[in-house]
Each structure stands twice: as structure tokens, then as C-alpha cells.
Amino acid sequence: MSKSVLIVDDSLYMRTLIRDALESSGFNIAGEASNGEEAIDMAFDLQPDIITLDNILPDMIGIDILKVFQEEGLPSKVIMISAVGQESVIHEGLTLGAIGYIVKPFTSEKLIEQISAA
């Protein structure tokens, strides 16, 4: 059975890029969210195996969404994908439970490698 993935990014272009890469590698896309509120609602409704989470969203930052996931005990594995590549932000994301952090721009191979390892 393929792993289900929730894609969270405010950019339709990035969601499409991620979706195309994952679908071509056999992953099931459970849903897509373009802001933090949608991401939280969909994560708990869909309970995907994996969530790709952008750090900069229109209504909140990914780090705060990670805090909600951790506090509520969401079992999904989270991989942060963001243009924000400061070491302190990456460290905070990983400390809050993200199992990986990919800095944009990235290759499809890097994405598949991280998600496959999840």
C-alpha cells in the first residue's frame, strides 16, 4: 500500500511540483492545503502518513502548525519544505518533530528520497 501525503504550500506551482513528483513515484496524494487553517483541519481529518509543510503560509508559519500537531498527538510524519533555510529555523522544526527539512529550490530526487525514508 502506498503512503498517503498531505501537501501544504500556499503556492499552487509548488503544490503541483510536489504532487507530480510524488504521484510519479507511487505516493497517494490525500489532499492539498494552501494555508495553515486548512492544513490543520485536513491533517486531523485525513490522518495522512506524511505531510509536506511549507514554513511560510499566509495565515501562520509552519513551525506553529508543527506545535499544534505535536500538542494534539497527530501521528503523521512531517517534512518541512521551505525557502527559509536558516539553521535556527531548521533546528526548531526538527526539534518540534519534523523528520526532515528540505530547502527550496529542491530536486524531485531529494524530495522522493526524504519522503521514501519517512
Backbone bond lengths (Angstrom), bond angles and torsions (degrees), N, CA, C in turn:
res aa  C-N    CA-C-N  psi(-1)  N-CA   C-N-CA  omega(-1)  CA-C   N-CA-C  phi
1 M - - - 1.464 - - 1.527 109.45 -
2 S 1.333 115.70 134.03 1.468 118.38 -178.30 1.527 110.49 -79.21
3 K 1.317 115.21 152.99 1.455 120.66 179.66 1.517 109.98 -75.12
4 S 1.348 115.75 142.91 1.462 120.36 177.62 1.528 109.32 -93.41
5 V 1.337 114.87 141.43 1.458 120.81 -175.37 1.530 110.21 -129.13
6 L 1.333 115.63 134.33 1.464 122.27 170.46 1.522 106.03 -103.38
7 I 1.332 116.52 125.39 1.457 121.85 -179.41 1.529 108.46 -101.15
8 V 1.334 116.29 124.41 1.460 120.90 179.67 1.523 108.98 -120.89
9 D 1.338 116.00 111.56 1.462 121.77 176.93 1.520 107.05 -161.81
10 D 1.335 117.22 140.01 1.464 119.66 -179.60 1.530 112.05 -76.99
11 S 1.326 117.53 -15.02 1.463 121.36 -179.80 1.529 110.74 -92.32
12 L 1.328 115.78 120.13 1.467 120.57 176.88 1.533 109.63 -59.79
13 Y 1.324 116.49 -38.02 1.468 120.56 178.72 1.533 110.68 -58.90
14 M 1.336 117.07 -47.68 1.471 120.34 -179.28 1.529 111.14 -66.38
15 R 1.330 117.64 -41.33 1.475 119.87 178.44 1.521 110.23 -60.22
16 T 1.328 116.81 -42.00 1.464 121.60 179.92 1.524 110.52 -65.54
17 L 1.332 116.93 -44.04 1.463 121.76 178.77 1.536 110.17 -59.37
18 I 1.328 116.56 -47.67 1.469 121.69 -179.59 1.530 110.30 -65.10
19 R 1.341 116.34 -46.80 1.474 120.94 -179.60 1.525 111.14 -58.67
20 D 1.329 116.87 -48.12 1.470 120.48 -178.37 1.529 111.26 -61.06
21 A 1.325 116.84 -43.56 1.468 120.96 -179.88 1.528 110.67 -63.46
22 L 1.328 116.41 -43.87 1.464 120.14 -177.19 1.523 112.34 -71.80
23 E 1.327 117.05 -43.68 1.471 119.79 179.58 1.519 111.19 -62.15
24 S 1.329 116.90 -38.75 1.473 119.29 -179.16 1.528 111.23 -70.12
25 S 1.334 116.63 -14.23 1.473 120.43 177.44 1.532 111.95 -104.26
26 G 1.334 116.79 11.17 1.457 120.71 173.12 1.519 116.80 91.30
27 F 1.336 117.36 8.36 1.465 119.15 177.69 1.521 110.23 -83.65
28 N 1.325 115.76 150.83 1.452 122.43 178.36 1.526 108.43 -97.83
29 I 1.329 117.30 123.40 1.461 120.29 179.27 1.532 108.53 -86.79
30 A 1.335 115.26 110.71 1.471 120.88 -177.81 1.519 111.07 -74.83
31 G 1.341 116.66 -31.77 1.455 120.35 -179.43 1.513 111.04 176.65
32 E 1.345 114.18 174.30 1.456 121.33 178.83 1.522 108.37 -136.26
33 A 1.328 115.61 136.90 1.461 121.25 178.04 1.520 108.69 -125.57
34 S 1.342 116.05 143.67 1.463 120.21 -177.65 1.522 113.00 -109.13
35 N 1.344 116.96 -1.72 1.465 119.53 176.38 1.530 109.51 -150.88
36 G 1.309 115.78 172.39 1.454 121.07 -174.38 1.510 114.40 -64.91
37 E 1.325 116.48 -41.33 1.470 120.29 -179.32 1.525 110.77 -61.62
38 E 1.342 116.14 -46.61 1.470 120.69 176.38 1.524 110.48 -60.39
39 A 1.330 115.81 -42.73 1.469 121.11 -177.53 1.526 110.94 -58.93
40 I 1.315 116.23 -46.58 1.473 120.53 -178.86 1.527 110.28 -65.38
41 D 1.336 116.92 -47.83 1.473 120.85 -179.96 1.527 110.97 -59.59
42 M 1.331 116.05 -48.49 1.464 120.17 -176.91 1.527 111.83 -68.04
43 A 1.326 117.24 -36.97 1.465 120.60 -179.59 1.523 110.82 -60.55
44 F 1.325 116.60 -44.36 1.464 119.71 -178.36 1.527 111.80 -77.36
45 D 1.341 117.71 -31.92 1.469 120.65 177.81 1.529 111.17 -71.41
46 L 1.335 116.95 -45.29 1.459 121.87 -172.43 1.530 113.74 -89.28
47 Q 1.342 116.92 -26.29 1.468 121.90 -177.69 1.541 110.75 48.06
48 P 1.346 117.72 55.47 1.464 119.37 -179.20 1.524 111.04 -68.10
49 D 1.325 115.92 160.27 1.465 120.27 176.02 1.529 110.27 -66.23
50 I 1.341 115.19 -40.30 1.461 121.39 -174.08 1.530 109.52 -135.66
51 I 1.334 115.65 144.71 1.469 121.86 174.20 1.524 107.59 -124.83
52 T 1.339 116.38 127.14 1.464 119.39 170.03 1.523 105.12 -94.87
53 L 1.320 117.00 125.06 1.462 121.56 -169.94 1.523 111.66 -125.52
54 D 1.330 115.29 115.47 1.467 120.94 173.67 1.530 107.35 -70.28
55 N 1.321 117.02 148.33 1.469 118.78 -179.04 1.520 113.00 -88.35
56 I 1.332 118.02 -26.01 1.461 120.35 -178.55 1.527 109.05 -112.21
57 L 1.324 115.24 106.39 1.465 122.00 179.27 1.524 108.15 -118.60
58 P 1.336 118.24 161.91 1.465 119.74 -175.01 1.533 114.33 -62.23
59 D 1.328 117.37 -31.81 1.465 119.66 -173.68 1.529 114.57 -108.79
60 M 1.316 118.86 -14.21 1.466 121.37 178.58 1.521 109.64 -166.40
61 I 1.322 115.49 170.51 1.465 117.69 177.51 1.527 109.55 -100.83
62 G 1.321 114.27 153.13 1.460 121.05 -176.89 1.521 112.96 -58.29
63 I 1.331 116.37 -35.22 1.464 120.18 179.27 1.533 110.06 -58.16
64 D 1.339 116.99 -41.12 1.472 120.14 179.13 1.529 111.68 -68.78
65 I 1.323 116.21 -33.50 1.471 120.27 176.93 1.528 109.07 -67.28
66 L 1.337 116.58 -41.49 1.469 120.84 176.62 1.529 110.76 -57.24
67 K 1.338 116.50 -40.61 1.466 121.07 179.23 1.527 110.37 -60.36
68 V 1.331 116.93 -42.25 1.469 121.44 178.38 1.526 109.65 -62.94
69 F 1.331 116.68 -46.29 1.467 120.67 179.73 1.525 110.50 -58.69
70 Q 1.326 116.39 -43.42 1.460 120.83 -178.38 1.529 110.87 -67.19
71 E 1.349 116.78 -46.34 1.467 120.95 -178.86 1.525 112.00 -61.95
72 E 1.334 116.31 -36.09 1.466 121.21 -176.65 1.529 112.62 -91.03
73 G 1.323 117.26 -2.32 1.460 120.93 176.97 1.520 115.12 70.60
74 L 1.332 117.35 32.87 1.469 119.99 177.78 1.528 109.18 -62.94
75 P 1.343 118.03 126.57 1.468 120.15 -176.21 1.533 114.56 -77.62
76 S 1.326 118.21 -12.01 1.466 120.93 -177.85 1.523 111.30 -61.70
77 K 1.337 115.10 146.13 1.459 120.61 174.51 1.528 107.63 -87.61
78 V 1.328 116.89 139.35 1.462 121.25 -176.26 1.525 110.58 -116.85
79 I 1.329 114.52 132.12 1.457 121.02 172.22 1.524 106.39 -117.89
80 M 1.322 116.15 119.12 1.460 121.19 178.08 1.528 108.50 -76.54
81 I 1.334 115.94 138.62 1.458 121.51 174.78 1.520 105.43 -132.99
82 S 1.324 117.08 114.06 1.452 119.24 -173.34 1.515 112.39 -153.19
83 A 1.326 115.71 154.61 1.461 121.02 173.61 1.526 109.73 -77.58
84 V 1.338 116.28 -15.41 1.468 120.79 178.69 1.529 107.69 -79.01
85 G 1.334 115.14 110.41 1.454 118.90 -175.55 1.518 114.96 -114.43
86 Q 1.353 117.31 15.71 1.465 119.02 178.64 1.511 110.20 -63.44
87 E 1.317 115.09 138.50 1.461 120.99 -177.27 1.531 112.01 -56.71
88 S 1.326 117.42 -37.98 1.468 120.36 -178.66 1.528 111.42 -64.83
89 V 1.327 116.99 -37.89 1.475 121.28 179.32 1.530 109.74 -70.48
90 I 1.321 116.60 -43.53 1.467 120.84 178.14 1.526 109.45 -60.71
91 H 1.328 116.45 -45.81 1.468 121.23 179.95 1.531 110.92 -60.48
92 E 1.340 116.38 -43.73 1.467 119.48 179.94 1.523 111.01 -63.03
93 G 1.334 117.02 -43.13 1.463 120.87 178.48 1.516 112.20 -59.27
94 L 1.329 115.82 -44.76 1.464 120.08 -179.65 1.528 111.14 -69.60
95 T 1.332 116.91 -35.35 1.467 120.99 177.43 1.522 111.24 -65.66
96 L 1.337 116.24 -33.42 1.463 120.53 -179.02 1.532 112.79 -84.48
97 G 1.329 116.08 6.79 1.458 117.85 172.67 1.512 117.26 112.30
98 A 1.333 118.28 -5.22 1.467 118.46 175.37 1.527 107.83 -64.25
99 I 1.327 116.52 139.88 1.471 119.01 -178.73 1.523 111.46 -93.58
100 G 1.337 116.37 -4.46 1.451 120.67 178.31 1.510 110.15 -165.01
101 Y 1.335 115.74 162.05 1.460 121.16 179.62 1.519 107.07 -144.09
102 I 1.322 116.38 116.72 1.464 122.11 -179.56 1.525 108.04 -110.02
103 V 1.329 116.18 128.34 1.458 120.54 179.71 1.535 109.05 -93.70
104 K 1.352 116.03 130.40 1.468 121.84 176.40 1.523 108.44 -74.86
105 P 1.318 118.97 147.10 1.463 126.58 -7.96 1.524 110.68 -74.82
106 F 1.317 116.00 154.93 1.462 121.76 -177.92 1.518 109.18 -137.16
107 T 1.315 116.20 164.42 1.462 120.44 176.91 1.530 109.20 -93.98
108 S 1.309 115.98 156.26 1.467 120.94 176.20 1.522 109.87 -59.29
109 E 1.341 116.30 -36.10 1.465 120.71 -179.35 1.530 110.86 -62.41
110 K 1.328 116.39 -43.28 1.471 121.55 179.48 1.535 109.73 -62.27
111 L 1.330 116.20 -43.43 1.468 121.78 179.32 1.532 110.57 -61.13
112 I 1.334 116.29 -50.87 1.471 121.30 -178.11 1.535 110.22 -62.09
113 E 1.322 116.35 -40.60 1.457 121.00 179.91 1.541 110.77 -60.06
114 Q 1.331 116.62 -46.17 1.470 120.44 -179.11 1.539 111.53 -67.71
115 I 1.332 116.14 -43.38 1.458 119.72 -177.53 1.531 110.69 -69.51
116 S 1.312 117.05 -38.54 1.458 120.95 179.81 1.537 110.52 -64.25
117 A 1.319 116.46 -32.89 1.467 121.36 -179.47 1.530 111.98 -75.15
118 A 1.329 116.16 -16.10 1.481 120.59 -174.55 1.518 111.80 -68.18
